[in-house]
Amino acid sequence: MYTIKAVFDGINFKPIQPIPVTENYEVIITFLEPIKKNPAGIMDYCGKWSNDDFLDIEDIIAERNSFSLGRSTYDDIS
């Protein structure tokens, strides 16, 4: 008996591991759990930002980089 993992897309099975046999075999198909899709991947946002958005991000980064300038390590922040 051999076991391999595959993904079922609603129509076809797509093996995600090599199939170790070449002749005909009787198989048992077991559905383990649904695959959860990420609701919004980073690629969904690709090309949607304007140049103004990048300027805002650069301002935030610059502000964070200079946040502690002029403060001493031993400043009392209480």
PQR file with spaces between the fields and no chain letter, atoms N, CA, C, O and H, PARSE charges and radii, in Angstrom:
ATOM       1  N    MET     1       0.849   -1.170    0.000 -0.4000 1.5000
ATOM       2  CA   MET     1       0.000    0.000    0.000 -0.0000 2.0000
ATOM       3  C    MET     1       0.896    1.236    0.000  0.5500 1.7000
ATOM       4  O    MET     1       1.893    1.292    0.721 -0.5500 1.4000
ATOM       5  N    TYR     2       0.536    2.213   -0.807 -0.4000 1.5000
ATOM       6  CA   TYR     2       1.255    3.475   -0.903 -0.0000 2.0000
ATOM       7  C    TYR     2       0.308    4.607   -0.528  0.5500 1.7000
ATOM       8  O    TYR     2      -0.898    4.521   -0.760 -0.5500 1.4000
ATOM       9  H    TYR     2      -0.274    2.167   -1.392  0.4000 1.0000
ATOM      10  N    THR     3       0.852    5.650    0.045 -0.4000 1.5000
ATOM      11  CA   THR     3       0.066    6.836    0.374 -0.0000 2.0000
ATOM      12  C    THR     3       0.788    8.052   -0.185  0.5500 1.7000
ATOM      13  O    THR     3       1.990    8.224    0.020 -0.5500 1.4000
ATOM      14  H    THR     3       1.832    5.719    0.234  0.4000 1.0000
ATOM      15  N    ILE     4       0.042    8.895   -0.894 -0.4000 1.5000
ATOM      16  CA   ILE     4       0.585   10.170   -1.365 -0.0000 2.0000
ATOM      17  C    ILE     4      -0.441   11.252   -1.067  0.5500 1.7000
ATOM      18  O    ILE     4      -1.624   10.963   -0.886 -0.5500 1.4000
ATOM      19  H    ILE     4      -0.934    8.756   -1.061  0.4000 1.0000
ATOM      20  N    LYS     5       0.010   12.485   -1.018 -0.4000 1.5000
ATOM      21  CA   LYS     5      -0.900   13.609   -0.813 -0.0000 2.0000
ATOM      22  C    LYS     5      -1.286   14.192   -2.165  0.5500 1.7000
ATOM      23  O    LYS     5      -0.496   14.199   -3.110 -0.5500 1.4000
ATOM      24  H    LYS     5       0.971   12.720   -1.165  0.4000 1.0000
ATOM      25  N    ALA     6      -2.517   14.680   -2.233 -0.4000 1.5000
ATOM      26  CA   ALA     6      -3.017   15.334   -3.435 -0.0000 2.0000
ATOM      27  C    ALA     6      -3.999   16.413   -3.016  0.5500 1.7000
ATOM      28  O    ALA     6      -4.462   16.441   -1.876 -0.5500 1.4000
ATOM      29  H    ALA     6      -3.158   14.674   -1.466  0.4000 1.0000
ATOM      30  N    VAL     7      -4.312   17.298   -3.950 -0.4000 1.5000
ATOM      31  CA   VAL     7      -5.296   18.347   -3.725 -0.0000 2.0000
ATOM      32  C    VAL     7      -6.426   18.137   -4.713  0.5500 1.7000
ATOM      33  O    VAL     7      -6.190   17.915   -5.900 -0.5500 1.4000
ATOM      34  H    VAL     7      -3.936   17.275   -4.877  0.4000 1.0000
ATOM      35  N    PHE     8      -7.652   18.207   -4.222 -0.4000 1.5000
ATOM      36  CA   PHE     8      -8.839   18.097   -5.062 -0.0000 2.0000
ATOM      37  C    PHE     8      -9.391   19.490   -5.277  0.5500 1.7000
ATOM      38  O    PHE     8      -9.719   20.181   -4.312 -0.5500 1.4000
ATOM      39  H    PHE     8      -7.844   18.388   -3.258  0.4000 1.0000
ATOM      40  N    ASP     9      -9.499   19.917   -6.534 -0.4000 1.5000
ATOM      41  CA   ASP     9      -9.952   21.270   -6.834 -0.0000 2.0000
ATOM      42  C    ASP     9     -11.444   21.352   -7.140  0.5500 1.7000
ATOM      43  O    ASP     9     -11.921   22.363   -7.655 -0.5500 1.4000
ATOM      44  H    ASP     9      -9.233   19.355   -7.317  0.4000 1.0000
ATOM      45  N    GLY    10     -12.172   20.301   -6.827 -0.4000 1.5000
ATOM      46  CA   GLY    10     -13.596   20.261   -7.120 -0.0000 2.0000
ATOM      47  C    GLY    10     -13.904   19.461   -8.369  0.5500 1.7000
ATOM      48  O    GLY    10     -15.044   19.056   -8.595 -0.5500 1.4000
ATOM      49  H    GLY    10     -11.785   19.479   -6.409  0.4000 1.0000
ATOM      50  N    ILE    11     -12.864   19.234   -9.190 -0.4000 1.5000
ATOM      51  CA   ILE    11     -13.022   18.451  -10.417 -0.0000 2.0000
ATOM      52  C    ILE    11     -11.926   17.398  -10.527  0.5500 1.7000
ATOM      53  O    ILE    11     -12.207   16.226  -10.778 -0.5500 1.4000
ATOM      54  H    ILE    11     -11.938   19.563   -9.006  0.4000 1.0000
ATOM      55  N    ASN    12     -10.689   17.814  -10.340 -0.4000 1.5000
ATOM      56  CA   ASN    12      -9.542   16.925  -10.533 -0.0000 2.0000
ATOM      57  C    ASN    12      -8.712   16.802   -9.268  0.5500 1.7000
ATOM      58  O    ASN    12      -8.730   17.670   -8.394 -0.5500 1.4000
ATOM      59  H    ASN    12     -10.461   18.766  -10.136  0.4000 1.0000
ATOM      60  N    PHE    13      -7.985   15.699   -9.200 -0.4000 1.5000
ATOM      61  CA   PHE    13      -7.008   15.490   -8.142 -0.0000 2.0000
ATOM      62  C    PHE    13      -5.640   15.860   -8.690  0.5500 1.7000
ATOM      63  O    PHE    13      -5.269   15.431   -9.783 -0.5500 1.4000
ATOM      64  H    PHE    13      -7.970   14.995   -9.910  0.4000 1.0000
ATOM      65  N    LYS    14      -4.887   16.655   -7.935 -0.4000 1.5000
ATOM      66  CA   LYS    14      -3.539   17.065   -8.348 -0.0000 2.0000
ATOM      67  C    LYS    14      -2.548   16.553   -7.303  0.5500 1.7000
ATOM      68  O    LYS    14      -2.497   17.073   -6.188 -0.5500 1.4000
ATOM      69  H    LYS    14      -5.188   17.003   -7.047  0.4000 1.0000
ATOM      70  N    PRO    15      -1.758   15.533   -7.659 -0.5600 1.5000
ATOM      71  CA   PRO    15      -0.782   15.012   -6.694  0.2800 2.0000
ATOM      72  C    PRO    15       0.237   16.084   -6.320  0.5500 1.7000
ATOM      73  O    PRO    15       0.706   16.834   -7.176 -0.5500 1.4000
ATOM      74  N    ILE    16       0.571   16.148   -5.037 -0.4000 1.5000
ATOM      75  CA   ILE    16       1.609   17.078   -4.591 -0.0000 2.0000
ATOM      76  C    ILE    16       2.852   16.310   -4.153  0.5500 1.7000
ATOM      77  O    ILE    16       3.810   16.891   -3.645 -0.5500 1.4000
ATOM      78  H    ILE    16       0.190   15.539   -4.342  0.4000 1.0000
ATOM      79  N    GLN    17       2.820   15.004   -4.358 -0.4000 1.5000
ATOM      80  CA   GLN    17       3.971   14.136   -4.126 -0.0000 2.0000
ATOM      81  C    GLN    17       4.085   13.214   -5.336  0.5500 1.7000
ATOM      82  O    GLN    17       3.094   12.981   -6.029 -0.5500 1.4000
ATOM      83  H    GLN    17       2.041   14.531   -4.771  0.4000 1.0000
ATOM      84  N    PRO    18       5.272   12.691   -5.597 -0.5600 1.5000
ATOM      85  CA   PRO    18       5.416   11.775   -6.737  0.2800 2.0000
ATOM      86  C    PRO    18       4.575   10.514   -6.555  0.5500 1.7000
ATOM      87  O    PRO    18       4.438   10.001   -5.444 -0.5500 1.4000
ATOM      88  N    ILE    19       4.022   10.031   -7.645 -0.4000 1.5000
ATOM      89  CA   ILE    19       3.249    8.784   -7.617 -0.0000 2.0000
ATOM      90  C    ILE    19       4.238    7.633   -7.785  0.5500 1.7000
ATOM      91  O    ILE    19       4.942    7.574   -8.793 -0.5500 1.4000
ATOM      92  H    ILE    19       4.132   10.448   -8.547  0.4000 1.0000
ATOM      93  N    PRO    20       4.305    6.713   -6.812 -0.5600 1.5000
ATOM      94  CA   PRO    20       5.347    5.686   -6.816  0.2800 2.0000
ATOM      95  C    PRO    20       5.041    4.463   -7.681  0.5500 1.7000
ATOM      96  O    PRO    20       5.817    3.508   -7.664 -0.5500 1.4000
ATOM      97  N    VAL    21       3.943    4.455   -8.434 -0.4000 1.5000
ATOM      98  CA   VAL    21       3.576    3.297   -9.249 -0.0000 2.0000
ATOM      99  C    VAL    21       3.264    3.743  -10.674  0.5500 1.7000
ATOM     100  O    VAL    21       2.964    4.912  -10.919 -0.5500 1.4000
ATOM     101  H    VAL    21       3.312    5.230   -8.448  0.4000 1.0000
ATOM     102  N    THR    22       3.340    2.800  -11.608 -0.4000 1.5000
ATOM     103  CA   THR    22       3.018    3.126  -12.999 -0.0000 2.0000
ATOM     104  C    THR    22       1.894    2.262  -13.552  0.5500 1.7000
ATOM     105  O    THR    22       1.261    2.639  -14.539 -0.5500 1.4000
ATOM     106  H    THR    22       3.584    1.851  -11.410  0.4000 1.0000
ATOM     107  N    GLU    23       1.632    1.116  -12.941 -0.4000 1.5000
ATOM     108  CA   GLU    23       0.553    0.249  -13.434 -0.0000 2.0000
ATOM     109  C    GLU    23      -0.779    0.615  -12.775  0.5500 1.7000
ATOM     110  O    GLU    23      -0.814    1.472  -11.891 -0.5500 1.4000
ATOM     111  H    GLU    23       2.146    0.810  -12.139  0.4000 1.0000
ATOM     112  N    ASN    24      -1.853   -0.013  -13.188 -0.4000 1.5000
ATOM     113  CA   ASN    24      -3.191    0.254  -12.640 -0.0000 2.0000
ATOM     114  C    ASN    24      -3.274   -0.221  -11.191  0.5500 1.7000
ATOM     115  O    ASN    24      -2.770   -1.288  -10.841 -0.5500 1.4000
ATOM     116  H    ASN    24      -1.824   -0.709  -13.905  0.4000 1.0000
ATOM     117  N    TYR    25      -3.916    0.591  -10.364 -0.4000 1.5000
ATOM     118  CA   TYR    25      -4.087    0.283   -8.943 -0.0000 2.0000
ATOM     119  C    TYR    25      -5.495    0.635   -8.517  0.5500 1.7000
ATOM     120  O    TYR    25      -6.092    1.591   -9.012 -0.5500 1.4000
ATOM     121  H    TYR    25      -4.325    1.458  -10.649  0.4000 1.0000
ATOM     122  N    GLU    26      -6.013   -0.145   -7.601 -0.4000 1.5000
ATOM     123  CA   GLU    26      -7.243    0.220   -6.914 -0.0000 2.0000
ATOM     124  C    GLU    26      -6.847    1.246   -5.857  0.5500 1.7000
ATOM     125  O    GLU    26      -5.834    1.081   -5.178 -0.5500 1.4000
ATOM     126  H    GLU    26      -5.528   -0.922   -7.199  0.4000 1.0000
ATOM     127  N    VAL    27      -7.639    2.298   -5.717 -0.4000 1.5000
ATOM     128  CA   VAL    27      -7.296    3.343   -4.757 -0.0000 2.0000
ATOM     129  C    VAL    27      -8.460    3.608   -3.821  0.5500 1.7000
ATOM     130  O    VAL    27      -9.614    3.318   -4.137 -0.5500 1.4000
ATOM     131  H    VAL    27      -8.463    2.432   -6.268  0.4000 1.0000
ATOM     132  N    ILE    28      -8.138    4.160   -2.674 -0.4000 1.5000
ATOM     133  CA   ILE    28      -9.131    4.666   -1.726 -0.0000 2.0000
ATOM     134  C    ILE    28      -8.851    6.154   -1.589  0.5500 1.7000
ATOM     135  O    ILE    28      -7.717    6.551   -1.320 -0.5500 1.4000
ATOM     136  H    ILE    28      -7.200    4.396   -2.418  0.4000 1.0000
ATOM     137  N    ILE    29      -9.865    6.970   -1.768 -0.4000 1.5000
ATOM     138  CA   ILE    29      -9.706    8.416   -1.669 -0.0000 2.0000
ATOM     139  C    ILE    29     -10.293    8.864   -0.338  0.5500 1.7000
ATOM     140  O    ILE    29     -11.449    8.575   -0.031 -0.5500 1.4000
ATOM     141  H    ILE    29     -10.786    6.648   -1.986  0.4000 1.0000
ATOM     142  N    THR    30      -9.491    9.570    0.445 -0.4000 1.5000
ATOM     143  CA   THR    30      -9.927   10.068    1.742 -0.0000 2.0000
ATOM     144  C    THR    30      -9.809   11.584    1.740  0.5500 1.7000
ATOM     145  O    THR    30      -8.736   12.126    1.474 -0.5500 1.4000
ATOM     146  H    THR    30      -8.551    9.805    0.195  0.4000 1.0000
ATOM     147  N    PHE    31     -10.882   12.254    2.027 -0.4000 1.5000
ATOM     148  CA   PHE    31     -10.870   13.716    2.108 -0.0000 2.0000
ATOM     149  C    PHE    31     -10.566   14.088    3.554  0.5500 1.7000
ATOM     150  O    PHE    31     -11.346   13.775    4.453 -0.5500 1.4000
ATOM     151  H    PHE    31     -11.754   11.814    2.243  0.4000 1.0000
ATOM     152  N    LEU    32      -9.437   14.755    3.782 -0.4000 1.5000
ATOM     153  CA   LEU    32      -8.994   15.057    5.136 -0.0000 2.0000
ATOM     154  C    LEU    32      -9.643   16.314    5.693  0.5500 1.7000
ATOM     155  O    LEU    32     -10.322   16.255    6.719 -0.5500 1.4000
ATOM     156  H    LEU    32      -8.803   15.009    3.051  0.4000 1.0000
ATOM     157  N    GLU    33      -9.446   17.442    5.036 -0.4000 1.5000
ATOM     158  CA   GLU    33     -10.028   18.706    5.496 -0.0000 2.0000
ATOM     159  C    GLU    33      -9.963   19.703    4.356  0.5500 1.7000
ATOM     160  O    GLU    33      -9.100   19.593    3.485 -0.5500 1.4000
ATOM     161  H    GLU    33      -8.895   17.490    4.203  0.4000 1.0000
ATOM     162  N    PRO    34     -10.866   20.678    4.348 -0.5600 1.5000
ATOM     163  CA   PRO    34     -10.824   21.684    3.280  0.2800 2.0000
ATOM     164  C    PRO    34      -9.578   22.553    3.390  0.5500 1.7000
ATOM     165  O    PRO    34      -9.080   22.816    4.485 -0.5500 1.4000
ATOM     166  N    ILE    35      -9.091   22.988    2.252 -0.4000 1.5000
ATOM     167  CA   ILE    35      -7.942   23.895    2.219 -0.0000 2.0000
ATOM     168  C    ILE    35      -8.480   25.307    2.303  0.5500 1.7000
ATOM     169  O    ILE    35      -9.296   25.724    1.481 -0.5500 1.4000
ATOM     170  H    ILE    35      -9.496   22.774    1.362  0.4000 1.0000
ATOM     171  N    LYS    36      -8.016   26.038    3.301 -0.4000 1.5000
ATOM     172  CA   LYS    36      -8.479   27.414    3.477 -0.0000 2.0000
ATOM     173  C    LYS    36      -7.638   28.329    2.609  0.5500 1.7000
ATOM     174  O    LYS    36      -6.408   28.276    2.637 -0.5500 1.4000
ATOM     175  H    LYS    36      -7.353   25.699    3.969  0.4000 1.0000
ATOM     176  N    LYS    37      -8.300   29.155    1.850 -0.4000 1.5000
ATOM     177  CA   LYS    37      -7.603   30.116    1.011 -0.0000 2.0000
ATOM     178  C    LYS    37      -7.417   31.407    1.789  0.5500 1.7000
ATOM     179  O    LYS    37      -8.274   31.799    2.581 -0.5500 1.4000
ATOM     180  H    LYS    37      -9.299   29.198    1.827  0.4000 1.0000
ATOM     181  N    ASN    38      -6.286   32.062    1.554 -0.4000 1.5000
ATOM     182  CA   ASN    38      -6.063   33.370    2.167 -0.0000 2.0000
ATOM     183  C    ASN    38      -7.040   34.354    1.543  0.5500 1.7000
ATOM     184  O    ASN    38      -7.117   34.442    0.318 -0.5500 1.4000
ATOM     185  H    ASN    38      -5.590   31.744    0.911  0.4000 1.0000
ATOM     186  N    PRO    39      -7.794   35.101    2.360 -0.5600 1.5000
ATOM     187  CA   PRO    39      -8.783   36.013    1.788  0.2800 2.0000
ATOM     188  C    PRO    39      -8.162   37.095    0.929  0.5500 1.7000
ATOM     189  O    PRO    39      -8.766   37.508   -0.061 -0.5500 1.4000
ATOM     190  N    ALA    40      -6.988   37.561    1.273 -0.4000 1.5000
ATOM     191  CA   ALA    40      -6.336   38.598    0.471 -0.0000 2.0000
ATOM     192  C    ALA    40      -4.835   38.451    0.620  0.5500 1.7000
ATOM     193  O    ALA    40      -4.267   38.798    1.655 -0.5500 1.4000
ATOM     194  H    ALA    40      -6.498   37.225    2.077  0.4000 1.0000
ATOM     195  N    GLY    41      -4.205   37.943   -0.403 -0.4000 1.5000
ATOM     196  CA   GLY    41      -2.755   37.833   -0.407 -0.0000 2.0000
ATOM     197  C    GLY    41      -2.142   39.148   -0.842  0.5500 1.7000
ATOM     198  O    GLY    41      -2.833   40.017   -1.374 -0.5500 1.4000
ATOM     199  H    GLY    41      -4.666   37.661   -1.244  0.4000 1.0000
ATOM     200  N    ILE    42      -0.869   39.293   -0.619 -0.4000 1.5000
ATOM     201  CA   ILE    42      -0.198   40.542   -0.975 -0.0000 2.0000
ATOM     202  C    ILE    42      -0.265   40.793   -2.471  0.5500 1.7000
ATOM     203  O    ILE    42      -0.286   41.944   -2.905 -0.5500 1.4000
ATOM     204  H    ILE    42      -0.308   38.587   -0.187  0.4000 1.0000
ATOM     205  N    MET    43      -0.300   39.725   -3.270 -0.4000 1.5000
ATOM     206  CA   MET    43      -0.343   39.903   -4.721 -0.0000 2.0000
ATOM     207  C    MET    43      -1.677   40.487   -5.179  0.5500 1.7000
ATOM     208  O    MET    43      -1.756   41.037   -6.278 -0.5500 1.4000
ATOM     209  H    MET    43      -0.284   38.789   -2.917  0.4000 1.0000
ATOM     210  N    ASP    44      -2.721   40.379   -4.368 -0.4000 1.5000
ATOM     211  CA   ASP    44      -4.010   40.981   -4.714 -0.0000 2.0000
ATOM     212  C    ASP    44      -3.905   42.499   -4.789  0.5500 1.7000
ATOM     213  O    ASP    44      -4.697   43.148   -5.472 -0.5500 1.4000
ATOM     214  H    ASP    44      -2.656   39.932   -3.475  0.4000 1.0000
ATOM     215  N    TYR    45      -2.929   43.063   -4.090 -0.4000 1.5000
ATOM     216  CA   TYR    45      -2.788   44.508   -4.043 -0.0000 2.0000
ATOM     217  C    TYR    45      -1.739   45.029   -5.032  0.5500 1.7000
ATOM     218  O    TYR    45      -1.537   46.237   -5.146 -0.5500 1.4000
ATOM     219  H    TYR    45      -2.285   42.536   -3.535  0.4000 1.0000
ATOM     220  N    CYS    46      -1.089   44.134   -5.731 -0.4000 1.5000
ATOM     221  CA   CYS    46      -0.032   44.521   -6.658 -0.0000 2.0000
ATOM     222  C    CYS    46      -0.581   45.459   -7.729  0.5500 1.7000
ATOM     223  O    CYS    46      -1.572   45.144   -8.387 -0.5500 1.4000
ATOM     224  H    CYS    46      -1.253   43.152   -5.638  0.4000 1.0000
ATOM     225  N    GLY    47       0.057   46.599   -7.899 -0.4000 1.5000
ATOM     226  CA   GLY    47      -0.339   47.553   -8.927 -0.0000 2.0000
ATOM     227  C    GLY    47      -1.479   48.473   -8.529  0.5500 1.7000
ATOM     228  O    GLY    47      -1.923   49.281   -9.344 -0.5500 1.4000
ATOM     229  H    GLY    47       0.862   46.855   -7.364  0.4000 1.0000
ATOM     230  N    LYS    48      -1.965   48.373   -7.297 -0.4000 1.5000
ATOM     231  CA   LYS    48      -3.106   49.180   -6.870 -0.0000 2.0000
ATOM     232  C    LYS    48      -2.697   50.432   -6.098  0.5500 1.7000
ATOM     233  O    LYS    48      -3.536   51.289   -5.819 -0.5500 1.4000
ATOM     234  H    LYS    48      -1.604   47.717   -6.635  0.4000 1.0000
ATOM     235  N    TRP    49      -1.415   50.544   -5.753 -0.4000 1.5000
ATOM     236  CA   TRP    49      -0.967   51.705   -5.003 -0.0000 2.0000
ATOM     237  C    TRP    49      -0.506   52.794   -5.959  0.5500 1.7000
ATOM     238  O    TRP    49       0.113   52.510   -6.985 -0.5500 1.4000
ATOM     239  H    TRP    49      -0.733   49.849   -5.980  0.4000 1.0000
ATOM     240  N    SER    50      -0.804   54.013   -5.627 -0.4000 1.5000
ATOM     241  CA   SER    50      -0.341   55.139   -6.434 -0.0000 2.0000
ATOM     242  C    SER    50       1.000   55.625   -5.890  0.5500 1.7000
ATOM     243  O    SER    50       1.446   55.186   -4.829 -0.5500 1.4000
ATOM     244  H    SER    50      -1.307   54.243   -4.794  0.4000 1.0000
ATOM     245  N    ASN    51       1.631   56.525   -6.619 -0.4000 1.5000
ATOM     246  CA   ASN    51       2.899   57.103   -6.153 -0.0000 2.0000
ATOM     247  C    ASN    51       2.705   57.866   -4.852  0.5500 1.7000
ATOM     248  O    ASN    51       3.605   57.888   -4.012 -0.5500 1.4000
ATOM     249  H    ASN    51       1.269   56.882   -7.480  0.4000 1.0000
ATOM     250  N    ASP    52       1.539   58.497   -4.668 -0.4000 1.5000
ATOM     251  CA   ASP    52       1.260   59.215   -3.421 -0.0000 2.0000
ATOM     252  C    ASP    52       1.247   58.271   -2.228  0.5500 1.7000
ATOM     253  O    ASP    52       1.687   58.635   -1.138 -0.5500 1.4000
ATOM     254  H    ASP    52       0.808   58.479   -5.350  0.4000 1.0000
ATOM     255  N    ASP    53       0.742   57.053   -2.436 -0.4000 1.5000
ATOM     256  CA   ASP    53       0.734   56.074   -1.357 -0.0000 2.0000
ATOM     257  C    ASP    53       2.156   55.748   -0.931  0.5500 1.7000
ATOM     258  O    ASP    53       2.432   55.626    0.263 -0.5500 1.4000
ATOM     259  H    ASP    53       0.385   56.757   -3.322  0.4000 1.0000
ATOM     260  N    PHE    54       3.060   55.606   -1.892 -0.4000 1.5000
ATOM     261  CA   PHE    54       4.445   55.303   -1.553 -0.0000 2.0000
ATOM     262  C    PHE    54       5.104   56.456   -0.816  0.5500 1.7000
ATOM     263  O    PHE    54       5.931   56.229    0.066 -0.5500 1.4000
ATOM     264  H    PHE    54       2.836   55.706   -2.862  0.4000 1.0000
ATOM     265  N    LEU    55       4.754   57.693   -1.161 -0.4000 1.5000
ATOM     266  CA   LEU    55       5.297   58.841   -0.440 -0.0000 2.0000
ATOM     267  C    LEU    55       4.841   58.816    1.010  0.5500 1.7000
ATOM     268  O    LEU    55       5.620   59.124    1.911 -0.5500 1.4000
ATOM     269  H    LEU    55       4.082   57.878   -1.878  0.4000 1.0000
ATOM     270  N    ASP    56       3.584   58.450    1.243 -0.4000 1.5000
ATOM     271  CA   ASP    56       3.083   58.347    2.614 -0.0000 2.0000
ATOM     272  C    ASP    56       3.856   57.290    3.389  0.5500 1.7000
ATOM     273  O    ASP    56       4.215   57.497    4.548 -0.5500 1.4000
ATOM     274  H    ASP    56       2.950   58.200    0.511  0.4000 1.0000
ATOM     275  N    ILE    57       4.105   56.171    2.751 -0.4000 1.5000
ATOM     276  CA   ILE    57       4.855   55.098    3.414 -0.0000 2.0000
ATOM     277  C    ILE    57       6.266   55.558    3.733  0.5500 1.7000
ATOM     278  O    ILE    57       6.774   55.287    4.822 -0.5500 1.4000
ATOM     279  H    ILE    57       3.813   56.003    1.809  0.4000 1.0000
ATOM     280  N    GLU    58       6.909   56.254    2.796 -0.4000 1.5000
ATOM     281  CA   GLU    58       8.258   56.757    3.045 -0.0000 2.0000
ATOM     282  C    GLU    58       8.271   57.747    4.214  0.5500 1.7000
ATOM     283  O    GLU    58       9.215   57.760    5.003 -0.5500 1.4000
ATOM     284  H    GLU    58       6.497   56.474    1.912  0.4000 1.0000
ATOM     285  N    ASP    59       7.226   58.579    4.328 -0.4000 1.5000
ATOM     286  CA   ASP    59       7.130   59.512    5.453 -0.0000 2.0000
ATOM     287  C    ASP    59       7.024   58.764    6.780  0.5500 1.7000
ATOM     288  O    ASP    59       7.656   59.146    7.764 -0.5500 1.4000
ATOM     289  H    ASP    59       6.458   58.569    3.686  0.4000 1.0000
ATOM     290  N    ILE    60       6.238   57.716    6.805 -0.4000 1.5000
ATOM     291  CA   ILE    60       6.073   56.919    8.032 -0.0000 2.0000
ATOM     292  C    ILE    60       7.398   56.279    8.419  0.5500 1.7000
ATOM     293  O    ILE    60       7.786   56.298    9.587 -0.5500 1.4000
ATOM     294  H    ILE    60       5.724   57.406    6.005  0.4000 1.0000
ATOM     295  N    ILE    61       8.093   55.711    7.432 -0.4000 1.5000
ATOM     296  CA   ILE    61       9.383   55.076    7.719 -0.0000 2.0000
ATOM     297  C    ILE    61      10.380   56.106    8.247  0.5500 1.7000
ATOM     298  O    ILE    61      11.087   55.840    9.219 -0.5500 1.4000
ATOM     299  H    ILE    61       7.778   55.696    6.483  0.4000 1.0000
ATOM     300  N    ALA    62      10.441   57.279    7.616 -0.4000 1.5000
ATOM     301  CA   ALA    62      11.358   58.332    8.069 -0.0000 2.0000
ATOM     302  C    ALA    62      11.011   58.771    9.487  0.5500 1.7000
ATOM     303  O    ALA    62      11.905   59.007   10.300 -0.5500 1.4000
ATOM     304  H    ALA    62       9.866   57.495    6.826  0.4000 1.0000
ATOM     305  N    GLU    63       9.728   58.881    9.785 -0.4000 1.5000
ATOM     306  CA   GLU    63       9.300   59.286   11.129 -0.0000 2.0000
ATOM     307  C    GLU    63       9.714   58.240   12.153  0.5500 1.7000
ATOM     308  O    GLU    63      10.165   58.587   13.245 -0.5500 1.4000
ATOM     309  H    GLU    63       9.002   58.689    9.124  0.4000 1.0000
ATOM     310  N    ARG    64       9.566   56.973   11.816 -0.4000 1.5000
ATOM     311  CA   ARG    64       9.951   55.911   12.750 -0.0000 2.0000
ATOM     312  C    ARG    64      11.456   55.875   12.946  0.5500 1.7000
ATOM     313  O    ARG    64      11.934   55.618   14.051 -0.5500 1.4000
ATOM     314  H    ARG    64       9.199   56.692   10.930  0.4000 1.0000
ATOM     315  N    ASN    65      12.211   56.130   11.875 -0.4000 1.5000
ATOM     316  CA   ASN    65      13.670   56.108   11.980 -0.0000 2.0000
ATOM     317  C    ASN    65      14.191   57.238   12.846  0.5500 1.7000
ATOM     318  O    ASN    65      15.238   57.086   13.476 -0.5500 1.4000
ATOM     319  H    ASN    65      11.823   56.338   10.977  0.4000 1.0000
ATOM     320  N    SER    66      13.491   58.375   12.900 -0.4000 1.5000
ATOM     321  CA   SER    66      13.973   59.511   13.682 -0.0000 2.0000
ATOM     322  C    SER    66      13.216   59.663   15.003  0.5500 1.7000
ATOM     323  O    SER    66      13.358   60.682   15.680 -0.5500 1.4000
ATOM     324  H    SER    66      12.641   58.498   12.388  0.4000 1.0000
ATOM     325  N    PHE    67      12.434   58.687   15.368 -0.4000 1.5000
ATOM     326  CA   PHE    67      11.601   58.770   16.566 -0.0000 2.0000
ATOM     327  C    PHE    67      12.428   59.044   17.825  0.5500 1.7000
ATOM     328  O    PHE    67      12.050   59.866   18.660 -0.5500 1.4000
ATOM     329  H    PHE    67      12.318   57.860   14.818  0.4000 1.0000
ATOM     330  N    SER    68      13.545   58.355   17.950 -0.4000 1.5000
ATOM     331  CA   SER    68      14.311   58.495   19.195 -0.0000 2.0000
ATOM     332  C    SER    68      15.481   59.452   19.078  0.5500 1.7000
ATOM     333  O    SER    68      16.285   59.534   20.006 -0.5500 1.4000
ATOM     334  H    SER    68      13.853   57.688   17.273  0.4000 1.0000
ATOM     335  N    LEU    69      15.611   60.181   17.973 -0.4000 1.5000
ATOM     336  CA   LEU    69      16.709   61.144   17.844 -0.0000 2.0000
ATOM     337  C    LEU    69      16.585   62.228   18.913  0.5500 1.7000
ATOM     338  O    LEU    69      15.495   62.746   19.154 -0.5500 1.4000
ATOM     339  H    LEU    69      14.957   60.114   17.219  0.4000 1.0000
ATOM     340  N    GLY    70      17.681   62.562   19.539 -0.4000 1.5000
ATOM     341  CA   GLY    70      17.688   63.600   20.554 -0.0000 2.0000
ATOM     342  C    GLY    70      17.309   63.097   21.936  0.5500 1.7000
ATOM     343  O    GLY    70      17.352   63.858   22.903 -0.5500 1.4000
ATOM     344  H    GLY    70      18.567   62.141   19.343  0.4000 1.0000
ATOM     345  N    ARG    71      16.945   61.847   22.042 -0.4000 1.5000
ATOM     346  CA   ARG    71      16.616   61.289   23.354 -0.0000 2.0000
ATOM     347  C    ARG    71      17.814   60.518   23.874  0.5500 1.7000
ATOM     348  O    ARG    71      18.491   59.815   23.124 -0.5500 1.4000
ATOM     349  H    ARG    71      16.910   61.229   21.257  0.4000 1.0000
ATOM     350  N    SER    72      18.058   60.653   25.129 -0.4000 1.5000
ATOM     351  CA   SER    72      19.137   59.914   25.758 -0.0000 2.0000
ATOM     352  C    SER    72      18.624   58.538   26.131  0.5500 1.7000
ATOM     353  O    SER    72      17.434   58.346   26.380 -0.5500 1.4000
ATOM     354  H    SER    72      17.508   61.224   25.738  0.4000 1.0000
ATOM     355  N    THR    73      19.521   57.603   26.166 -0.4000 1.5000
ATOM     356  CA   THR    73      19.165   56.244   26.565 -0.0000 2.0000
ATOM     357  C    THR    73      18.598   56.220   27.983  0.5500 1.7000
ATOM     358  O    THR    73      17.776   55.369   28.321 -0.5500 1.4000
ATOM     359  H    THR    73      20.488   57.759   25.964  0.4000 1.0000
ATOM     360  N    TYR    74      19.051   57.168   28.806 -0.4000 1.5000
ATOM     361  CA   TYR    74      18.669   57.168   30.228 -0.0000 2.0000
ATOM     362  C    TYR    74      17.554   58.168   30.527  0.5500 1.7000
ATOM     363  O    TYR    74      17.295   58.451   31.697 -0.5500 1.4000
ATOM     364  H    TYR    74      19.719   57.859   28.531  0.4000 1.0000
ATOM     365  N    ASP    75      16.885   58.712   29.506 -0.4000 1.5000
ATOM     366  CA   ASP    75      15.790   59.649   29.765 -0.0000 2.0000
ATOM     367  C    ASP    75      14.707   58.961   30.596  0.5500 1.7000
ATOM     368  O    ASP    75      14.354   57.805   30.362 -0.5500 1.4000
ATOM     369  H    ASP    75      17.095   58.483   28.556  0.4000 1.0000
ATOM     370  N    ASP    76      14.199   59.702   31.561 -0.4000 1.5000
ATOM     371  CA   ASP    76      13.100   59.184   32.381 -0.0000 2.0000
ATOM     372  C    ASP    76      11.808   59.429   31.604  0.5500 1.7000
ATOM     373  O    ASP    76      11.457   60.574   31.318 -0.5500 1.4000
ATOM     374  H    ASP    76      14.486   60.641   31.750  0.4000 1.0000
ATOM     375  N    ILE    77      11.101   58.344   31.263 -0.4000 1.5000
ATOM     376  CA   ILE    77       9.869   58.494   30.470 -0.0000 2.0000
ATOM     377  C    ILE    77       8.627   58.326   31.337  0.5500 1.7000
ATOM     378  O    ILE    77       7.519   58.177   30.821 -0.5500 1.4000
ATOM     379  H    ILE    77      11.387   57.414   31.496  0.4000 1.0000
ATOM     380  N    SER    78       8.813   58.350   32.668 -0.4000 1.5000
ATOM     381  CA   SER    78       7.640   58.172   33.548 -0.0000 2.0000
ATOM     382  C    SER    78       6.847   59.435   33.690  0.5500 1.7000
ATOM     383  O    SER    78       5.836   59.454   34.392 -0.5500 1.4000
ATOM     384  H    SER    78       9.713   58.471   33.087  0.4000 1.0000
